[in-house]
Amino acid sequence: MLPSVIVVFMLLSCSCGENPAIQVILTNKGLQYGKHVGTGWIQEKLTQITFPDINGDVDIFIGRVYYTLSGVTIQKCDLPEPVVEFVKDIGLKTSITGLSLALTGDWRTRFGLIHDGGSFNMAIFNTDVTSVMHLGSDAEGHLSVTNINCNAAVRDVDIQFSGGASWIFQPFVKYFKGQVIGIIQNTICPEVEDAIVELDHHLQAMNVSFGVNEVLTLDVPLTGLPVVDASNLKLGLKGEFYSIKTHKEPPFVAQQFTLPEQAGYMLSMGMSEFTLNSASFGYFSAGQLQVLINDSMMPPYCPFHLNTSSMGMFIPQLPKMFPGLLMNLMLYAREAPVFSFQPGAAVLGAQVSAKAVAIEPNGTQVPLFKLNIDSNITSKLIIDKGKLMGSVILDNITLTLASSEIGAFKTDSLEKVVKTGMGLALGKVNATLRKGIILPRMKHIQLVNTVLKMEKGFVAISSDAETLQTDRRSYL
């Protein structure tokens, strides 16, 4: 019997030997919630079991009667609450005790030249089923599931025949119901194994690389075998973004980190700064971290325009050398921006250059100067009532003259303007964070009671989950 939490949890699916940038822990609390969610699915799977025809014979003192029970189908299933538990270094064990089934079918008998038939109702009582499933991974980083042990025991069967000469046949049920029990008992575990194989095929078909947008893909194969102990299941995922254009590896690797188990929550996820930095490097290597700014793009509240006359207040020689010309400004990252996580905060460091050109009346672009702008921004984030909230502040910013075709000039005033502009932009971000950003919802699951904590080198999220009421089984 398969707890559907496996499907829910393993939507996260081995490039072995590397440190995982994303770690996920499913606790026993999460497993038990998944058990409740999956009970209906197990019941549905039970009703889909198909039984072979049951053939045999019984001595009724005046001779042997040969019988066939065919078209055996389950009409009702009384499913007790399953017991689901982690098995250290193996996977999952699921036990059902006291399962009862109601079945119907048709019967046929042959006694010499006499043939008879009718229908029957069958009740199977106190059936016990235990399955142990091994969790592993394949070479491509998919989770794999394998049935390694299954036991089924049917304690008792009651059969009521109707139609034909069933009144003759009914008293002899006690002589052949042992054979019926054996056949039904031997049918259950192969059906369980088929269901596990079906689940494994489903897992193998899942993508371990996803297109994020037209620029990036995200690779999330398992980096090693699942780690199972008595209280939780741990998965390590690659968690690396790539540029679709270059698919170039960044000049850094994921560092080890330890995600602590939060037993009071259903699941925990840790993401190292490597994941964000791989996304940053992906954009950088694809040439996406650049923008051309012209005067038409200046905001209306800006006190100056992007032309040589307005810029003269910062660079006195500029309007004298190039009077009355429009300007373009090419902003680009000199290096990929770097994210770092510290206890309680995340820091973003950016190194940007700005190349300025003047535009002659004939369209010729004349190089003017290049500025280097380096900044650090710190954010403090929390999750409260399903919303991402917090604040961002500009730690520092420096603006220096990297090169100039118009001679040296002071950059203090320009630095103040840039600092003011970034302050205004971050002010808008803070206004949004004060209101809170609603966390995205997965298709069938909503995270609740979620907490976020930043540690050195990684961010940790612990949460409970609720399945949405639309259809608890449709994701299986």
C-alpha positions as CSV (number, residue, x, y, z in Angstrom):
1,M,0.0,0.0,0.0
2,L,1.5,3.3,-1.1
3,P,1.3,6.5,1.0
4,S,0.6,9.3,-1.5
5,V,2.9,11.7,0.4
6,I,5.7,10.0,-1.6
7,V,4.3,11.5,-4.8
8,V,3.8,14.9,-3.1
9,F,7.2,15.0,-1.6
10,M,9.1,13.5,-4.5
11,L,8.0,16.0,-7.0
12,L,11.4,17.2,-6.0
13,S,13.7,14.7,-7.8
14,C,22.0,11.7,-9.4
15,S,24.8,13.6,-10.2
16,C,26.5,12.0,-7.2
17,G,29.6,13.4,-5.5
18,E,28.6,17.1,-5.4
19,N,27.3,19.1,-2.5
20,P,23.5,19.7,-2.7
21,A,22.6,23.3,-2.9
22,I,19.0,22.5,-1.8
23,Q,18.1,20.2,1.0
24,V,14.6,19.0,1.9
25,I,13.6,17.2,5.1
26,L,10.2,15.4,5.4
27,T,9.5,14.8,9.1
28,N,7.4,12.2,10.7
29,K,4.7,14.8,11.2
30,G,4.7,15.4,7.4
31,L,4.6,11.7,6.8
32,Q,1.6,11.2,9.0
33,Y,-0.3,14.1,7.4
34,G,0.5,12.5,4.0
35,K,-0.9,9.3,5.3
36,H,-4.3,10.9,5.9
37,V,-4.2,12.6,2.5
38,G,-3.4,9.3,0.9
39,T,-5.9,7.0,2.6
40,G,-8.5,7.8,-0.1
41,W,-6.0,7.0,-2.8
42,I,-5.2,3.7,-1.2
43,Q,-8.9,2.9,-1.0
44,E,-9.3,3.7,-4.6
45,K,-6.4,1.5,-5.6
46,L,-7.9,-1.4,-3.6
47,T,-11.1,-1.1,-5.4
48,Q,-9.2,-1.5,-8.7
49,I,-7.7,-4.8,-7.8
50,T,-8.8,-7.5,-10.3
51,F,-9.1,-11.1,-9.1
52,P,-8.6,-14.2,-11.3
53,D,-11.3,-16.7,-11.7
54,I,-11.4,-19.1,-8.8
55,N,-11.7,-22.8,-9.9
56,G,-12.0,-25.8,-7.7
57,D,-14.1,-28.8,-6.7
58,V,-15.8,-30.1,-3.6
59,D,-17.1,-33.5,-2.5
60,I,-20.8,-33.4,-1.7
61,F,-21.0,-37.1,-0.7
62,I,-22.8,-38.1,-3.9
63,G,-19.9,-37.0,-6.1
64,R,-17.6,-34.1,-6.9
65,V,-19.0,-30.7,-7.9
66,Y,-16.6,-28.5,-10.0
67,Y,-17.1,-24.8,-9.5
68,T,-15.9,-21.5,-10.9
69,L,-16.2,-18.1,-9.3
70,S,-15.7,-15.4,-12.0
71,G,-16.0,-11.7,-12.4
72,V,-14.9,-11.1,-8.9
73,T,-15.0,-7.3,-8.2
74,I,-14.7,-5.2,-5.1
75,Q,-17.8,-3.2,-4.3
76,K,-16.9,-1.7,-1.0
77,C,-13.8,-1.3,1.1
78,D,-13.6,-0.7,4.8
79,L,-10.1,0.7,5.2
80,P,-8.7,1.2,8.7
81,E,-6.2,4.0,9.2
82,P,-2.9,2.8,7.8
83,V,0.3,2.8,9.8
84,V,3.2,4.5,7.9
85,E,6.7,4.8,9.3
86,F,10.2,5.4,8.2
87,V,12.6,2.4,8.0
88,K,16.2,3.4,8.7
89,D,18.4,3.1,5.6
90,I,15.6,1.6,3.6
91,G,12.6,3.7,3.0
92,L,9.0,3.3,4.1
93,K,6.8,0.7,5.7
94,T,3.1,0.8,5.4
95,S,0.8,-1.5,7.4
96,I,-3.0,-2.0,7.2
97,T,-4.6,-4.2,9.9
98,G,-8.2,-5.3,9.8
99,L,-9.1,-4.4,6.3
100,S,-12.5,-5.7,5.1
101,L,-13.8,-6.0,1.6
102,A,-17.2,-6.7,0.0
103,L,-17.1,-8.4,-3.3
104,T,-19.5,-9.7,-5.9
105,G,-19.3,-12.1,-8.8
106,D,-20.8,-15.0,-10.7
107,W,-20.7,-18.7,-9.9
108,R,-20.9,-21.8,-12.2
109,T,-21.0,-25.4,-11.2
110,R,-20.7,-28.7,-13.1
111,F,-21.9,-32.0,-11.6
112,G,-21.7,-34.6,-14.3
113,L,-23.9,-33.4,-17.1
114,I,-25.7,-30.9,-14.9
115,H,-24.6,-27.3,-15.2
116,D,-25.8,-24.5,-12.9
117,G,-25.0,-20.9,-12.1
118,G,-25.9,-17.7,-10.4
119,S,-24.3,-14.8,-8.5
120,F,-22.6,-14.5,-5.1
121,N,-21.7,-11.9,-2.5
122,M,-18.4,-12.3,-0.7
123,A,-17.1,-10.6,2.5
124,I,-13.4,-10.7,3.3
125,F,-12.7,-10.0,7.0
126,N,-9.7,-8.9,9.0
127,T,-7.2,-8.7,6.1
128,D,-3.7,-7.5,7.1
129,V,-1.3,-6.1,4.5
130,T,2.3,-4.9,5.1
131,S,4.6,-3.4,2.4
132,V,8.2,-2.2,2.7
133,M,9.4,0.1,-0.1
134,H,13.0,1.0,-0.8
135,L,13.8,4.6,-1.7
136,G,16.8,5.1,-4.0
137,S,17.8,7.2,-7.1
138,D,18.8,6.5,-10.7
139,A,21.8,7.8,-12.7
140,E,19.8,10.8,-13.9
141,G,18.9,11.9,-10.4
142,H,15.3,10.7,-10.2
143,L,13.9,9.2,-7.1
144,S,13.3,5.5,-7.4
145,V,11.0,3.3,-5.5
146,T,11.1,-0.5,-5.2
147,N,9.0,-3.0,-3.4
148,I,11.3,-5.2,-1.3
149,N,8.8,-7.0,0.9
150,C,5.0,-7.5,1.0
151,N,2.9,-9.8,3.2
152,A,-0.9,-10.2,3.0
153,A,-3.0,-12.4,5.3
154,V,-6.8,-12.9,4.9
155,R,-8.3,-14.2,8.1
156,D,-11.8,-15.2,7.1
157,V,-14.2,-15.2,4.1
158,D,-18.0,-15.5,4.0
159,I,-19.7,-16.4,0.7
160,Q,-23.5,-16.2,0.1
161,F,-24.7,-17.8,-3.2
162,S,-27.9,-17.0,-4.9
163,G,-29.7,-18.2,-8.0
164,G,-29.8,-21.7,-9.5
165,A,-29.5,-24.5,-7.0
166,S,-27.4,-22.4,-4.7
167,W,-29.3,-23.9,-1.7
168,I,-27.6,-27.2,-2.5
169,F,-24.2,-25.6,-2.9
170,Q,-24.3,-23.2,0.1
171,P,-23.8,-25.7,2.9
172,F,-20.4,-26.8,1.4
173,V,-18.8,-23.4,1.4
174,K,-16.8,-24.3,4.5
175,Y,-15.0,-27.0,2.6
176,F,-13.6,-24.8,-0.1
177,K,-13.3,-21.3,1.4
178,G,-9.7,-22.1,2.4
179,Q,-8.9,-22.3,-1.3
180,V,-10.7,-19.0,-1.9
181,I,-8.8,-17.3,0.9
182,G,-5.5,-18.6,-0.6
183,I,-6.2,-17.3,-4.1
184,I,-7.3,-13.8,-2.8
185,Q,-4.4,-13.7,-0.4
186,N,-1.9,-14.4,-3.3
187,T,-3.5,-11.7,-5.5
188,I,-3.0,-8.8,-3.1
189,C,0.9,-8.5,-3.0
190,P,1.3,-8.7,-6.9
191,E,-1.2,-5.8,-7.1
192,V,0.8,-3.8,-4.5
193,E,4.0,-4.4,-6.5
194,D,2.3,-3.3,-9.7
195,A,1.2,-0.1,-8.0
196,I,4.8,0.6,-6.8
197,V,6.1,-0.1,-10.3
198,E,3.5,2.4,-11.7
199,L,4.7,5.0,-9.1
200,D,8.3,4.4,-10.1
201,H,7.5,4.9,-13.8
202,H,5.8,8.1,-12.8
203,L,8.9,9.3,-10.9
204,Q,11.2,8.4,-13.8
205,A,9.1,10.4,-16.2
206,M,9.5,13.6,-14.1
207,N,11.8,16.4,-15.2
208,V,14.9,17.1,-13.2
209,S,15.6,20.2,-15.3
210,F,13.0,23.0,-15.7
211,G,12.9,26.0,-18.0
212,V,12.5,29.1,-15.8
213,N,12.2,31.7,-18.5
214,E,13.8,32.4,-21.9
215,V,17.2,32.9,-20.2
216,L,17.6,30.3,-17.4
217,T,17.0,26.6,-16.6
218,L,17.0,25.1,-13.2
219,D,18.6,21.7,-12.5
220,V,17.3,19.8,-9.5
221,P,18.4,16.1,-9.8
222,L,19.2,14.3,-6.6
223,T,22.9,14.5,-5.7
224,G,22.9,11.3,-3.8
225,L,20.8,8.6,-2.3
226,P,17.9,9.6,0.0
227,V,18.8,9.4,3.6
228,V,16.2,7.7,5.8
229,D,16.3,7.4,9.5
230,A,13.6,6.6,12.1
231,S,12.2,10.2,12.2
232,N,12.7,11.8,8.8
233,L,13.6,11.5,5.1
234,K,16.3,13.8,3.7
235,L,16.9,14.7,0.1
236,G,19.8,16.6,-1.4
237,L,19.1,18.4,-4.8
238,K,21.6,20.0,-7.1
239,G,19.7,23.3,-7.2
240,E,21.8,25.1,-10.0
241,F,20.6,27.6,-12.5
242,Y,22.2,27.6,-16.0
243,S,22.1,30.1,-18.9
244,I,20.2,28.5,-21.8
245,K,22.5,30.3,-24.2
246,T,25.9,29.3,-22.7
247,H,25.2,26.5,-20.1
248,K,28.4,27.6,-18.5
249,E,29.5,26.4,-15.1
250,P,30.1,29.2,-12.6
251,P,33.6,29.7,-11.1
252,F,32.4,28.5,-7.7
253,V,30.9,25.4,-6.2
254,A,28.2,24.7,-3.7
255,Q,29.4,24.6,-0.1
256,Q,28.3,22.1,2.5
257,F,25.7,23.2,5.0
258,T,23.6,21.4,7.6
259,L,19.9,21.9,7.6
260,P,18.6,21.1,11.1
261,E,15.4,19.1,11.4
262,Q,12.4,21.0,12.8
263,A,10.3,18.1,14.1
264,G,7.4,20.4,14.9
265,Y,6.9,21.1,11.2
266,M,6.0,18.8,8.4
267,L,8.9,19.7,6.2
268,S,12.0,21.9,6.0
269,M,13.9,23.2,3.0
270,G,17.3,24.8,3.0
271,M,18.8,26.7,0.0
272,S,22.4,27.7,-0.1
273,E,23.6,31.0,-1.5
274,F,25.1,29.0,-4.4
275,T,21.6,28.6,-6.0
276,L,21.0,32.4,-6.1
277,N,24.6,33.0,-7.3
278,S,24.3,30.4,-10.0
279,A,21.2,32.3,-11.3
280,S,23.1,35.6,-11.1
281,F,26.0,34.1,-13.0
282,G,23.6,32.6,-15.6
283,Y,22.1,36.0,-16.3
284,F,25.6,37.6,-16.4
285,S,27.1,35.0,-18.7
286,A,24.1,35.4,-21.1
287,G,24.8,39.1,-21.3
288,Q,21.5,40.0,-19.7
289,L,22.8,42.3,-16.9
290,Q,23.0,45.4,-19.0
291,V,20.7,48.2,-20.1
292,L,21.0,51.3,-22.3
293,I,19.5,54.4,-20.8
294,N,18.6,57.5,-22.9
295,D,17.0,60.8,-22.0
296,S,13.5,59.6,-22.8
297,M,13.8,57.0,-20.0
298,M,14.5,59.5,-17.3
299,P,11.7,59.7,-14.7
300,P,9.7,63.0,-14.7
301,Y,10.7,63.8,-11.2
302,C,14.4,63.7,-12.1
303,P,15.9,67.2,-11.7
304,F,18.2,66.9,-14.7
305,H,18.2,65.4,-18.2
306,L,20.6,63.0,-19.9
307,N,22.3,65.6,-22.0
308,T,25.6,67.5,-21.9
309,S,23.9,70.7,-20.7
310,S,22.3,69.2,-17.7
311,M,25.3,67.1,-16.8
312,G,27.4,70.2,-16.8
313,M,26.3,70.8,-13.2
314,F,28.4,67.6,-12.3
315,I,31.0,67.8,-15.0
316,P,31.8,71.5,-15.8
317,Q,33.9,70.9,-18.9
318,L,31.3,68.6,-20.6
319,P,29.0,71.3,-22.1
320,K,31.9,73.4,-23.2
321,M,33.4,70.5,-25.2
322,F,30.1,69.0,-26.5
323,P,27.4,71.7,-26.2
324,G,23.8,70.8,-26.5
325,L,24.1,67.1,-27.2
326,L,22.0,64.2,-26.0
327,M,23.7,61.4,-24.1
328,N,23.3,57.7,-23.8
329,L,24.4,55.7,-20.7
330,M,25.2,52.0,-20.9
331,L,24.9,50.3,-17.5
332,Y,26.3,46.8,-17.2
333,A,27.6,44.5,-14.5
334,R,31.3,44.1,-14.4
335,E,31.0,40.8,-12.5
336,A,28.0,38.7,-11.6
337,P,26.3,40.1,-8.5
338,V,27.0,38.1,-5.4
339,F,24.5,37.0,-2.8
340,S,25.6,36.0,0.7
341,F,23.5,34.8,3.6
342,Q,24.4,35.8,7.2
343,P,22.5,35.1,10.4
344,G,19.4,37.2,10.1
345,A,20.2,38.9,6.9
346,A,21.0,38.5,3.2
347,V,23.5,40.8,1.4
348,L,23.7,41.5,-2.3
349,G,27.0,43.0,-3.6
350,A,27.0,44.5,-7.1
351,Q,29.8,45.9,-9.3
352,V,28.4,48.0,-12.1
353,S,30.0,50.2,-14.7
354,A,28.4,53.1,-16.6
355,K,29.7,54.1,-20.0
356,A,28.6,57.6,-21.2
357,V,28.6,58.7,-24.8
358,A,27.5,61.9,-26.5
359,I,25.4,61.7,-29.7
360,E,26.4,64.0,-32.5
361,P,23.7,65.4,-34.8
362,N,24.7,62.8,-37.4
363,G,24.2,60.0,-34.9
364,T,27.9,59.4,-34.2
365,Q,28.5,58.3,-30.7
366,V,31.4,60.0,-29.0
367,P,32.9,58.2,-25.9
368,L,33.0,60.5,-22.8
369,F,33.8,58.6,-19.6
370,K,33.3,55.4,-17.6
371,L,32.1,55.2,-14.0
372,N,32.4,52.3,-11.6
373,I,29.6,52.0,-9.1
374,D,29.9,49.4,-6.3
375,S,27.2,48.8,-3.8
376,N,26.0,46.5,-1.0
377,I,22.3,46.0,-0.1
378,T,21.2,44.2,3.0
379,S,17.8,42.6,3.3
380,K,16.0,41.2,6.4
381,L,13.1,39.0,5.5
382,I,10.5,37.0,7.4
383,I,7.4,35.1,6.5
384,D,4.3,36.1,8.4
385,K,0.7,34.9,7.8
386,G,1.6,33.5,4.4
387,K,3.4,36.7,3.2
388,L,7.0,37.6,2.6
389,M,7.8,40.7,4.6
390,G,10.8,42.6,5.7
391,S,13.1,45.5,4.7
392,V,16.0,46.4,2.5
393,I,18.7,49.0,3.1
394,L,21.6,50.4,1.1
395,D,24.7,49.7,3.2
396,N,27.1,51.6,1.1
397,I,27.8,52.8,-2.4
398,T,30.9,54.2,-4.0
399,L,31.2,55.9,-7.4
400,T,34.6,56.3,-9.0
401,L,35.9,57.5,-12.3
402,A,37.4,54.5,-14.2
403,S,38.4,56.3,-17.4
404,S,37.7,59.6,-19.1
405,E,38.1,61.0,-22.6
406,I,37.2,64.5,-21.4
407,G,39.7,64.8,-18.5
408,A,39.4,64.3,-14.8
409,F,36.4,65.5,-12.8
410,K,35.0,65.0,-9.2
411,T,32.4,62.4,-8.7
412,D,31.1,63.3,-5.2
413,S,28.0,65.0,-6.5
414,L,27.2,62.2,-8.9
415,E,27.6,59.7,-6.1
416,K,25.1,61.6,-4.0
417,V,22.6,61.6,-6.9
418,V,23.0,57.9,-7.5
419,K,22.7,57.2,-3.8
420,T,19.5,59.3,-3.6
421,G,18.1,57.4,-6.7
422,M,18.8,54.0,-5.2
423,G,17.3,55.1,-1.9
424,L,14.0,56.1,-3.7
425,A,14.0,52.7,-5.5
426,L,14.6,50.8,-2.3
427,G,11.9,52.9,-0.6
428,K,9.4,51.5,-3.1
429,V,10.6,47.9,-2.4
430,N,10.2,48.5,1.3
431,A,6.7,49.8,0.9
432,T,5.8,46.6,-0.9
433,L,7.5,44.4,1.8
434,R,5.6,46.3,4.5
435,K,2.4,45.2,2.9
436,G,3.8,41.8,2.3
437,I,4.1,39.6,-0.8
438,I,1.7,36.7,-0.9
439,L,3.7,33.4,-1.2
440,P,3.1,31.5,-4.4
441,R,0.8,28.5,-4.1
442,M,1.5,25.2,-5.6
443,K,-1.1,23.6,-7.7
444,H,-2.6,21.3,-5.0
445,I,-0.8,22.2,-1.8
446,Q,-0.7,25.3,0.3
447,L,2.1,26.0,2.8
448,V,0.9,27.1,6.3
449,N,2.6,28.1,9.5
450,T,5.7,28.9,7.5
451,V,8.8,30.4,9.1
452,L,12.0,31.7,7.4
453,K,15.4,31.9,9.0
454,M,18.6,33.1,7.5
455,E,21.8,31.3,8.6
456,K,25.4,31.6,7.5
457,G,25.6,30.4,3.9
458,F,21.9,29.3,3.5
459,V,18.3,30.2,4.1
460,A,16.0,27.7,5.9
461,I,12.2,27.5,5.5
462,S,10.1,25.2,7.8
463,S,6.4,24.8,7.2
464,D,3.3,22.7,7.5
465,A,1.2,22.0,4.5
466,E,-2.5,21.7,3.6
467,T,-3.9,20.0,0.5
468,L,-6.5,22.1,-1.3
469,Q,-10.0,20.8,-1.1
470,T,-10.6,20.7,-4.8
471,D,-9.2,17.2,-5.3
472,R,-6.9,15.6,-2.9
473,R,-6.0,12.8,-5.2
474,S,-5.6,14.5,-8.6
475,Y,-1.9,15.0,-8.3
476,L,-1.2,11.3,-8.0
